Amino acid sequence: MTGFSISGHQGVPGEALTEDAGIDLERLCGSPGDGIRVAAPVDGIERIEARLHGKVFEPHRHDTYALGVTLGGIQTFQYRGESRYSTPGSIIIIHPDELHDGGAGTEATLRYRMMYLQPERLIAALGDNGAALPFIAAPVVGDTALRQAIGEAVMDLDCGIDELALDDILTRIAEGLCRHAGTTAKAAGRSAKRAVFEATDYLRANLDRPVGSQELESVSGLDRFTLARQFRKVLGTSPHRYLLMRRLEQARRMIATGHSLAGAALDNGFADQAHFTRHFKRAYGVTPGRWATLALAG
């Protein structure tokens, strides 16, 4: 189901599943096409995507939170004395040290993505919102916001996660877990708003390069998770997204005045033109080349 009885197997995206990390898939499950793809850890967080048939995992425990999304088939497991079922789109939340097994609930292929989050990382992301680890009684929940946050964490097995983006993802996951545990968050105060605007000024002044979490901590006076939480409360977005959109805005203006696409990408901190094109199209619905044609024609 959610992984092996070790502290690091997570669910993640990707179509081609392989026998990575020395896992004996023939021993785990004999159906053709079964596999587990294991991504390189991102800042200590492990991620996987699995494609399985039948019961695969015997009862075991993790010392991490196992958080994932069922993508296809029916995921079934025993947890806290009950049989549980997760359908496509449902979120799975296994608390640290809780015994569980797992596998496919029907003959259809089970496909899911998981991430394994160390409790200490969650505690840091919680900040003042909670002194104890949030416990969610129901291990299968529906929650669009939490699913989106977990999905961003396991979106691409082949790539890492930007530091500012990871801060925001972990903050949103922490808030989602607290929400299902029945705890509440605090509103942003005047000092937090001032810190957020100090961070935005710094981000605007550094559009041409990567900005690290420690830099924003120094500028704002808030730790990275508190800043990510307050930033979203004040402006409705994350520091990572804010920086990305300011870069895209500036690049769009440059393109409209005749700058080359490659120049606009490099001058605004994008790794390469492909990276720039991908983000531009997600933000504006057209490629930079198409935008250049329309802007110059207008």
ZAMARGU-4260 file (C-alpha; in steps of 0.2 Angstrom, whole numbers, plus 5000, padded with zeros to 4 digits):
<rodrens>
0) 5000/5000/5000 | 5009/5015/5006 | 5026/5009/5006 | 5039/4997/5014 | 5042/4995/5032
5) 5057/5008/5032 | 5056/5026/5034 | 5058/5031/5016 | 5047/5026/5001 | 5035/5039/4994
10) 5023/5041/4981 | 5026/5051/4966 | 5022/5054/4947 | 5029/5047/4932 | 5023/5035/4919
15) 5037/5023/4917 | 5039/5012/4932 | 5055/5003/4935 | 5063/4992/4948 | 5073/5005/4956
20) 5084/5005/4972 | 5087/4987/4972 | 5069/4982/4976 | 5064/4964/4972 | 5048/4967/4963
25) 5046/4949/4958 | 5046/4945/4976 | 5034/4959/4981 | 5021/4955/4967 | 5022/4944/4952
30) 5010/4953/4940 | 5018/4959/4924 | 5019/4978/4924 | 5020/4980/4942 | 5033/4992/4948
35) 5039/5005/4960 | 5048/5020/4954 | 5059/5029/4968 | 5064/5047/4966 | 5080/5055/4973
40) 5075/5062/4990 | 5071/5081/4990 | 5078/5089/5006 | 5076/5072/5015 | 5059/5069/5009
45) 5057/5053/4999 | 5044/5050/4986 | 5038/5036/4975 | 5025/5031/4962 | 5018/5013/4962
50) 5009/5002/4950 | 5003/4986/4958 | 4991/4971/4958 | 4985/4961/4973 | 4990/4962/4991
55) 5009/4968/4991 | 5013/4974/5009 | 5012/4964/5025 | 5009/4974/5041 | 5022/4986/5044
60) 5026/5004/5052 | 5034/5020/5046 | 5042/5032/5058 | 5036/5046/5045 | 5020/5053/5039
65) 5015/5043/5024 | 5005/5055/5013 | 4999/5051/4996 | 4985/5051/4982 | 4977/5036/4974
70) 4978/5039/4955 | 4970/5023/4949 | 4961/5007/4955 | 4956/5004/4973 | 4969/5005/4987
75) 4965/4995/5002 | 4973/4993/5019 | 4970/4988/5037 | 4973/5003/5049 | 4968/5004/5067
80) 4957/4989/5067 | 4947/4993/5051 | 4948/4990/5032 | 4950/5006/5023 | 4948/5010/5005
85) 4954/5024/4994 | 4948/5028/4977 | 4956/5039/4964 | 4958/5057/4970 | 4957/5052/4988
90) 4971/5057/5000 | 4979/5044/5011 | 4987/5050/5028 | 4996/5037/5039 | 5002/5043/5055
95) 5020/5039/5061 | 5021/5022/5069 | 5004/5016/5065 | 5003/4998/5059 | 4996/4995/5042
100) 4997/4984/5027 | 4991/4987/5009 | 4988/4982/4991 | 4975/4983/4977 | 4957/4981/4982
105) 4951/4975/4965 | 4959/4966/4950 | 4962/4983/4942 | 4979/4990/4942 | 4982/5001/4958
110) 4992/5016/4955 | 4997/5029/4968 | 5010/5042/4973 | 5017/5044/4990 | 5028/5056/5000
115) 5036/5052/5017 | 5038/5067/5028 | 5048/5066/5044 | 5038/5072/5060 | 5052/5085/5064
120) 5049/5093/5047 | 5031/5094/5050 | 5034/5102/5067 | 5045/5115/5060 | 5032/5119/5047
125) 5018/5120/5060 | 5027/5134/5070 | 5016/5141/5083 | 5000/5132/5076 | 5003/5117/5086
130) 5015/5109/5099 | 5010/5091/5095 | 5009/5081/5079 | 4992/5082/5072 | 4983/5065/5072
135) 4969/5062/5059 | 4958/5048/5064 | 4952/5044/5046 | 4967/5039/5035 | 4957/5042/5019
140) 4950/5060/5016 | 4944/5071/5003 | 4952/5089/5003 | 4956/5099/4987 | 4969/5110/4995
145) 4978/5097/5003 | 4978/5086/4988 | 4985/5100/4978 | 4999/5103/4990 | 5004/5084/4991
150) 5002/5084/4972 | 5015/5098/4970 | 5027/5088/4981 | 5026/5072/4970 | 5023/5081/4954
155) 5039/5076/4945 | 5050/5062/4950 | 5064/5067/4939 | 5066/5085/4946 | 5069/5093/4963
160) 5059/5106/4971 | 5064/5124/4973 | 5068/5129/4991 | 5055/5142/4992 | 5042/5131/4984
165) 5045/5117/4996 | 5043/5129/5011 | 5026/5133/5004 | 5021/5115/5001 | 5026/5110/5018
170) 5016/5124/5026 | 5001/5120/5016 | 5002/5101/5021 | 5004/5106/5039 | 4989/5117/5038
175) 4979/5103/5029 | 4984/5090/5042 | 4979/5102/5056 | 4963/5106/5048 | 4958/5087/5048
180) 4965/5086/5066 | 4953/5099/5071 | 4965/5113/5076 | 4965/5131/5069 | 4978/5143/5063
185) 4981/5161/5069 | 4977/5177/5059 | 4991/5188/5052 | 4995/5203/5063 | 5002/5220/5058
190) 5020/5215/5061 | 5018/5199/5050 | 5011/5210/5036 | 5026/5222/5037 | 5037/5207/5036
195) 5028/5200/5021 | 5030/5217/5012 | 5048/5218/5016 | 5050/5201/5008 | 5041/5206/4993
200) 5052/5221/4991 | 5067/5210/4992 | 5060/5198/4979 | 5057/5212/4967 | 5075/5218/4969
205) 5082/5201/4965 | 5072/5194/4950 | 5088/5189/4940 | 5093/5175/4952 | 5087/5162/4964
210) 5082/5168/4981 | 5085/5156/4996 | 5074/5154/5011 | 5088/5160/5023 | 5089/5176/5013
215) 5070/5179/5016 | 5072/5174/5034 | 5085/5188/5037 | 5075/5201/5027 | 5058/5198/5036
220) 5063/5192/5053 | 5052/5177/5052 | 5057/5159/5050 | 5054/5151/5033 | 5038/5142/5037
225) 5030/5157/5047 | 5034/5168/5032 | 5026/5156/5020 | 5011/5155/5030 | 5009/5173/5033
230) 5013/5177/5015 | 4999/5167/5009 | 4987/5174/5022 | 4992/5192/5017 | 4994/5191/4998
235) 4985/5174/4994 | 5001/5166/4986 | 5018/5160/4991 | 5035/5168/4990 | 5040/5156/4977
240) 5025/5160/4966 | 5026/5178/4969 | 5044/5178/4963 | 5040/5168/4948 | 5026/5179/4942
245) 5036/5195/4944 | 5049/5187/4933 | 5037/5182/4920 | 5029/5199/4920 | 5046/5207/4917
250) 5050/5195/4904 | 5034/5198/4895 | 5037/5216/4895 | 5054/5213/4888 | 5047/5202/4874
255) 5034/5215/4870 | 5048/5228/4866 | 5058/5216/4855 | 5070/5207/4867 | 5074/5189/4862
260) 5066/5175/4871 | 5082/5168/4876 | 5088/5185/4883 | 5071/5187/4892 | 5073/5170/4900
265) 5091/5172/4906 | 5089/5190/4912 | 5075/5185/4923 | 5083/5170/4932 | 5076/5156/4922
270) 5088/5141/4920 | 5085/5140/4901 | 5072/5144/4888 | 5063/5127/4890 | 5061/5131/4908
275) 5055/5149/4904 | 5043/5143/4891 | 5035/5130/4902 | 5031/5142/4916 | 5026/5156/4904
280) 5013/5145/4896 | 5006/5139/4913 | 5004/5157/4918 | 4997/5165/4902 | 4990/5151/4891
285) 5002/5154/4876 | 5020/5151/4873 | 5033/5166/4874 | 5035/5165/4855 | 5016/5166/4852
290) 5015/5181/4864 | 5030/5189/4855 | 5021/5188/4838 | 5004/5195/4846 | 5013/5209/4855
295) 5024/5215/4841 | 5009/5214/4829 | 4999/5224/4841
</rodrens>
